[in-house]
Amino acid sequence: MQEAAKKKKKLSLTAQIAISLVLGILAGVAMQSIPDIATGYVKPFGTIYLNLIKMIVVPVVVLSITQGIVSLQDVRKVGSIGVKTICFYLITTAVAVTLGLVAANLLQVGAGYTLGGEALTYEVPEPTNLMDTLVNIFPSNAFQPLADATMLQVIVIALFLGFGIISVGEKGKVAKDVVDSFAEVSFKIMAMILKVSPIGVFALICPVVAENGPSVLLPLLKVILVAYVAYLAHMALTYSLAVRGFAGMNPLRFFRAMGEPILFAFSSASSVGTLPFNMDATAKLGTRKEVSSFVLPLGATINMDGTAIYQGVCAIFIAQIFGIELTLAQQLTIILTATLASIGTAGVPGSGMIMLTMVLQTVGLPVEGIALVAGIDRVLDMGRTAVNITGDAACTVCVDAWEKKRERRKLAKAAQQ
C-alpha cells in the first residue's frame, strides 16, 4: 500500500518537464544581465542531453522501422501502408503551408515592420535541387549514413534490411530475432535517457531566454503570434477532421493522449527525440505496433507540417518587410517547394532554417531576410515541432484505421465465397 501511495505521489514525466520548462524560462529572465553564464555553464548540459538523444536516435529509427516491416510479414501490406502514409503526409503538408500563407496574408505579418540601418548578413549553405535531393536519399555506403545520421538514407537502409529479412523467409529468422533483441535494448536506452528530460529541457530553454529576452523578441512578436495561430488552427482543424473522418475517433480523446508527446516536442524541438513518447501515445489510442513502428519514424523525417507553416509565414514576412509583392503563382510555388522540401528536413532542432533558404530562393526572395527570424527561430521551432509530431500520430491513427477496414473487407469477401 505504501509503495502504491509513493507511486501516486511521484510527479509524472509530463509534470516534471512542464515545471522544468517554467523554471528554465524564469531562470533565463533572471540571467539576462549575465547571458554568458547561461550559455557557458547551463547550455552545455542541454547540449549533452541532445547529444545523448542523437546518439540513440539512429539505432531506434533503423531497428524500429526494420522491426515494423518484418512484423508485417507481407511486402504488399507494407506497400499499402507506405503509400497511404506518404500520401497523408504530403497532402497535410500542402494544407499546412497553404494555411501558413493564408494566415500571414490575412494578418499582414510583416506590415509596419521597418528594417534597421545595419546590413543584414546571414551565411547559408548551398541548397540542393529536387533531383539532387532524390539522388541523395539513396546511399552509396551502408555505414556512412548511420555515422552521419543522414536520416533519409538511414530510413532507406532500414527499408531494404526489413524487406531483405522478409524475402529470405525462414532463413531470415535469426536476423529477425537479432533485430527484435537490439530494438528492445535501444528502446530501453532511450527510456533511460528520457528520464533526465527535465534537466535537459531546463538547460536548453534557460540560455535561449537569457540571450534573447522579451525586449529582443518584442519587435518580432507578430511573427510568433501569426505562426502559432496557424500552428493551432492546423492542429485543431486538419488533424481533428482527419482522425474524426478517417478513423472515427473523438478528437478530444486524440489530443488528451497526445499531451505528453506535444509537451516534450515543444520543449526539446526535436521530432526524432519525441519518437518513444509518440509510440506510447499511439499505442494508448489503440494503434497496432506494426503500423506505428513504420509510420512514426518515417513521419519524424518526412512529415514536417509545422515546418511548412513556418516556411509560409516567414516567406510572407520577409517579402513584406522588403516591400516585395508576391504573386499568386509565386505563392503556389512556395506551397509546392515547401511540400517537397519537407521530405528532406531532418527531425532535429533548427533544420527548418536551411529548408526556408530553398523556399526563398525558389521565388526570388532575399535570403538575407533569414537573419531577421534567426533570433526567434528557437521559439518558432518549438511550436512547429509540436505540430510535426501531432501530424505523425494523426497519420498513424488514420492509416491503422484504414488497414483494419481493409482487413475487415477481405474477411467479409472471403466469408461470402
C-alpha positions in Angstrom: 0.0 0.0 0.0 2.8 2.4 0.9 4.6 1.7 -2.3 1.4 2.3 -4.3 1.0 5.6 -2.4 4.5 6.6 -3.3 3.9 5.9 -6.9 0.8 8.1 -6.9 2.6 10.9 -5.2 5.5 10.8 -7.7 5.2 13.5 -10.4 4.7 12.2 -13.9 7.4 13.0 -16.5 5.0 15.4 -18.2 4.6 17.4 -15.0 8.4 17.3 -14.4 9.0 18.6 -18.0 6.4 21.3 -17.6 7.9 22.5 -14.3 11.4 22.5 -15.6 10.2 24.5 -18.7 8.7 27.2 -16.4 11.8 27.2 -14.2 14.1 27.5 -17.2 12.2 30.5 -18.5 12.3 32.2 -15.1 16.0 31.4 -14.7 16.6 32.8 -18.2 14.8 36.1 -17.4 16.8 36.4 -14.2 20.1 35.8 -16.1 19.5 38.3 -18.8 22.2 40.5 -17.4 24.7 37.6 -17.4 23.8 35.6 -20.6 27.4 34.4 -20.8 26.9 32.4 -17.6 23.8 30.8 -19.1 25.4 29.9 -22.4 28.7 28.9 -20.8 27.6 26.8 -17.8 23.9 25.9 -18.3 23.7 25.3 -22.1 26.4 22.6 -22.1 24.0 20.3 -20.1 21.4 20.8 -22.7 23.9 20.0 -25.4 24.9 16.8 -23.6 21.2 15.9 -23.3 20.7 16.4 -27.1 23.9 14.5 -27.9 22.5 11.6 -25.9 19.2 11.8 -27.8 21.1 12.0 -31.2 23.3 9.0 -30.1 20.3 6.7 -29.7 18.0 8.1 -32.5 19.7 6.3 -35.4 19.6 2.8 -33.8 15.9 3.4 -32.8 14.9 4.5 -36.3 16.8 1.7 -38.1 15.6 -1.0 -35.7 12.0 0.2 -35.3 11.4 0.6 -39.0 13.0 -2.8 -39.7 11.1 -4.4 -36.9 7.9 -2.9 -38.1 8.4 -4.2 -41.7 9.4 -7.6 -40.6 6.5 -8.0 -38.2 4.1 -7.3 -41.1 5.4 -10.3 -43.0 3.7 -9.1 -46.1 5.5 -7.0 -48.6 2.3 -5.9 -50.3 0.9 -4.8 -46.9 4.0 -2.7 -46.3 3.4 -1.2 -49.7 -0.2 -0.4 -48.9 0.8 1.2 -45.6 3.7 3.1 -47.2 1.5 4.6 -50.0 -1.2 5.7 -47.6 1.3 7.2 -45.2 3.2 9.2 -47.8 0.0 10.4 -49.4 -1.3 11.5 -46.0 1.9 13.3 -45.1 2.2 15.1 -48.5 -1.4 16.3 -48.5 -1.4 17.5 -44.9 2.0 19.3 -45.5 0.5 21.1 -48.6 -2.6 22.1 -46.5 -0.2 23.3 -43.7 1.9 25.6 -45.9 -1.3 26.9 -47.5 -2.7 27.7 -44.1 0.6 29.4 -43.1 0.4 31.6 -46.3 -3.3 32.5 -45.7 -2.7 33.4 -42.1 0.4 35.5 -42.9 -1.5 37.4 -45.7 -4.7 38.0 -43.7 -2.9 39.1 -40.6 -0.3 41.1 -42.6 2.6 39.6 -40.6 5.2 42.0 -41.9 3.2 45.2 -42.1 4.6 48.1 -40.1 8.0 46.4 -39.5 10.9 48.7 -40.7 14.4 47.5 -41.3 17.2 48.9 -39.2 20.2 50.7 -40.6 22.6 47.8 -40.1 23.2 45.5 -43.1 21.6 42.1 -42.8 24.0 39.2 -43.2 23.3 35.5 -43.0 25.5 32.8 -44.4 23.6 29.9 -45.6 24.6 26.6 -47.2 24.1 26.0 -50.9 20.6 24.5 -51.3 20.3 21.3 -53.5 17.7 21.0 -56.2 14.9 18.3 -56.3 16.8 15.7 -58.3 19.9 16.0 -56.2 17.7 15.5 -53.1 16.2 12.4 -54.7 19.6 11.0 -55.6 21.0 11.7 -52.1 18.2 9.7 -50.5 19.9 6.5 -51.7 23.3 5.9 -50.0 26.3 4.5 -51.7 27.6 3.2 -48.4 25.6 1.3 -45.9 27.5 2.6 -42.8 28.3 6.2 -43.5 24.7 7.4 -43.2 24.5 5.7 -39.8 27.6 7.6 -38.6 26.5 10.9 -40.1 22.8 10.5 -39.0 21.6 11.2 -42.5 18.0 10.3 -41.7 16.5 9.7 -45.1 19.4 7.4 -46.1 19.0 5.7 -42.7 15.4 5.0 -43.5 16.2 3.6 -46.9 18.8 1.2 -45.3 16.1 0.1 -42.8 13.6 -0.5 -45.5 15.9 -2.6 -47.5 17.0 -4.5 -44.4 13.4 -5.2 -43.5 12.4 -6.3 -47.0 15.5 -8.5 -47.2 14.7 -10.3 -44.0 11.1 -10.9 -45.2 12.3 -12.1 -48.6 14.6 -14.9 -47.4 11.8 -16.5 -45.4 12.8 -19.0 -42.8 16.5 -18.2 -43.2 15.8 -14.7 -42.0 14.5 -15.8 -38.6 17.9 -15.3 -36.9 18.2 -11.8 -38.3 14.6 -11.1 -37.2 15.4 -12.2 -33.7 18.6 -10.1 -33.6 16.6 -7.0 -34.8 13.9 -7.6 -32.1 16.5 -8.0 -29.4 18.5 -4.9 -30.3 15.3 -2.9 -30.8 14.3 -3.7 -27.2 17.7 -2.7 -26.0 17.6 0.5 -27.9 14.2 1.4 -26.6 15.4 0.7 -23.0 18.4 3.0 -23.5 16.1 5.7 -24.9 13.9 5.4 -21.9 16.9 5.8 -19.6 17.9 9.0 -21.5 14.4 10.4 -21.4 14.3 10.2 -17.6 16.7 13.1 -17.5 14.5 15.1 -19.8 13.6 17.7 -17.2 17.2 18.6 -16.7 17.8 18.8 -20.4 14.7 20.9 -21.0 15.8 23.4 -18.3 19.3 23.6 -19.7 18.0 24.2 -23.3 15.4 26.9 -22.6 17.3 28.9 -20.0 20.1 30.3 -22.3 17.6 31.0 -25.1 15.6 33.3 -22.8 18.8 34.8 -21.2 20.3 35.7 -24.6 17.1 36.9 -26.4 14.9 38.2 -23.6 11.4 39.7 -24.0 12.7 43.0 -25.3 14.6 41.4 -28.2 11.6 39.3 -29.2 9.1 42.1 -28.9 9.5 43.5 -32.5 9.0 40.0 -33.9 6.2 39.1 -31.6 3.7 39.3 -34.5 5.6 36.7 -36.5 5.5 34.4 -33.4 1.8 35.1 -32.9 0.8 34.5 -36.6 2.9 31.3 -36.7 1.3 30.0 -33.6 -2.2 30.9 -34.8 -1.5 28.8 -37.9 0.0 26.0 -35.8 -3.0 25.8 -33.6 -5.5 26.1 -36.4 -3.8 23.3 -38.3 -3.8 21.0 -35.3 -7.4 21.9 -34.3 -8.9 21.7 -37.8 -6.8 19.4 -40.1 -5.9 16.7 -37.5 -9.3 16.8 -35.8 -11.1 16.4 -39.1 -8.7 13.6 -40.1 -9.0 11.5 -37.0 -12.8 12.0 -36.9 -13.4 11.5 -40.6 -11.0 8.7 -41.3 -10.7 6.9 -38.0 -14.0 7.7 -36.3 -12.1 8.9 -33.2 -13.1 11.7 -30.9 -10.5 14.5 -31.4 -10.6 15.3 -27.7 -9.5 11.7 -26.9 -6.7 12.0 -29.5 -5.4 15.3 -28.1 -5.6 14.1 -24.5 -3.4 11.1 -25.4 -1.0 13.4 -27.2 -0.5 15.7 -24.3 2.9 14.3 -23.2 4.4 14.0 -26.7 3.3 17.5 -27.6 4.8 18.9 -24.4 8.1 17.1 -24.9 8.3 18.1 -28.6 7.6 21.7 -27.7 10.3 21.6 -25.0 13.0 19.8 -27.0 12.2 21.0 -30.6 13.2 17.5 -31.8 10.8 15.3 -33.7 13.0 12.2 -33.6 13.6 12.7 -29.9 9.9 12.5 -29.3 9.5 9.1 -31.0 9.2 7.0 -27.8 6.6 9.3 -26.4 4.6 9.2 -29.7 4.8 5.4 -29.9 3.4 5.1 -26.4 0.6 7.6 -27.1 -0.5 6.0 -30.3 -0.4 2.6 -28.6 -2.8 4.0 -25.9 -5.1 5.1 -28.8 -5.3 1.5 -30.0 -3.0 1.5 -33.0 -1.0 -1.6 -33.7 2.7 -1.7 -33.2 3.5 -2.9 -36.7 1.8 0.2 -38.1 3.2 2.8 -35.6 6.7 1.4 -35.8 6.7 2.1 -39.5 4.6 5.3 -39.8 6.1 7.3 -36.8 9.8 7.0 -37.6 9.1 7.8 -41.2 7.0 10.8 -40.2 9.7 12.0 -37.9 11.8 12.5 -41.0 9.5 13.4 -43.9 6.4 14.8 -42.2 7.0 18.4 -41.4 3.6 20.2 -41.3 4.8 22.7 -38.7 7.9 23.4 -40.7 5.8 24.0 -43.8 3.6 26.5 -41.9 6.8 28.2 -40.6 8.1 28.5 -44.1 4.9 30.0 -45.4 4.7 32.6 -42.6 8.3 33.6 -42.8 8.3 33.8 -46.6 5.4 36.3 -46.5 7.0 38.2 -43.6 10.3 38.6 -45.4 8.6 39.6 -48.6 6.5 42.3 -46.8 9.4 43.8 -44.8 11.4 44.1 -48.0 8.5 45.6 -49.9 8.1 42.7 -52.3 4.6 41.8 -53.5 4.3 38.0 -54.1 2.0 37.0 -56.9 -0.4 34.1 -56.7 1.9 32.0 -58.9 4.8 32.7 -56.6 2.7 31.7 -53.5 1.7 28.4 -55.3 5.3 27.8 -56.0 6.0 28.2 -52.2 3.4 25.6 -51.5 4.9 23.1 -53.9 8.5 23.8 -52.8 7.8 23.7 -49.1 5.9 20.4 -49.5 8.8 18.8 -51.3 11.4 20.4 -49.1 9.7 19.0 -46.0 10.8 15.5 -47.2 14.4 16.5 -46.8 14.1 18.2 -43.5 15.8 16.3 -40.6 13.8 16.0 -37.4 16.3 17.9 -35.3 16.2 21.4 -33.9 16.9 24.2 -36.3 16.8 22.2 -39.6 13.8 24.2 -40.9 16.1 27.3 -41.4 18.0 25.5 -44.1 14.8 24.5 -45.9 13.5 28.0 -45.7 16.5 29.1 -47.7 15.4 26.8 -50.5 11.9 28.2 -50.4 13.1 31.8 -50.5 15.5 31.3 -53.4 12.8 29.5 -55.4 10.6 32.6 -55.5 13.4 35.1 -55.7 13.2 36.5 -52.1 16.4 37.7 -50.4 17.9 35.0 -48.2 19.3 37.8 -46.1 15.8 38.1 -44.6 16.5 34.9 -42.7 18.7 36.9 -40.4 15.5 38.6 -39.1 13.9 35.3 -38.0 17.1 33.6 -36.9 16.9 35.2 -33.4 13.4 33.8 -32.8 13.9 30.5 -34.6 14.0 28.5 -31.4 10.7 29.9 -30.3 9.1 29.1 -33.7 10.9 25.7 -33.8 9.3 24.6 -30.6 5.8 25.2 -31.9 6.4 23.7 -35.4 7.9 20.5 -33.8 4.8 20.0 -31.7 2.7 20.3 -34.9 5.0 17.9 -36.7 4.8 15.0 -34.2 1.0 15.5 -33.8 0.7 15.0 -37.6 2.7 11.8 -37.3 0.3 10.5 -34.7 -2.8 11.5 -36.6 -1.4 9.7 -39.7 -0.7 6.6 -37.6 -4.3 6.6 -36.2 -5.8 7.1 -39.7 -3.6 4.5 -41.5 -4.2 1.9 -38.8 -8.0 2.5 -39.2 -7.7 2.2 -43.0 -5.7 -1.1 -42.7 -8.2 -2.5 -40.2 -11.1 -1.6 -42.5 -9.3 -3.2 -45.5 -8.7 -6.4 -43.5 -12.4 -6.5 -42.5 -13.4 -6.2 -46.1 -11.1 -9.0 -47.0 -12.6 -11.2 -44.3 -16.1 -10.4 -45.4 -15.3 -11.1 -49.0 -13.7 -14.5 -48.0 -16.7 -15.4 -45.9 -19.1 -14.7 -48.9 -17.1 -17.1 -51.1 
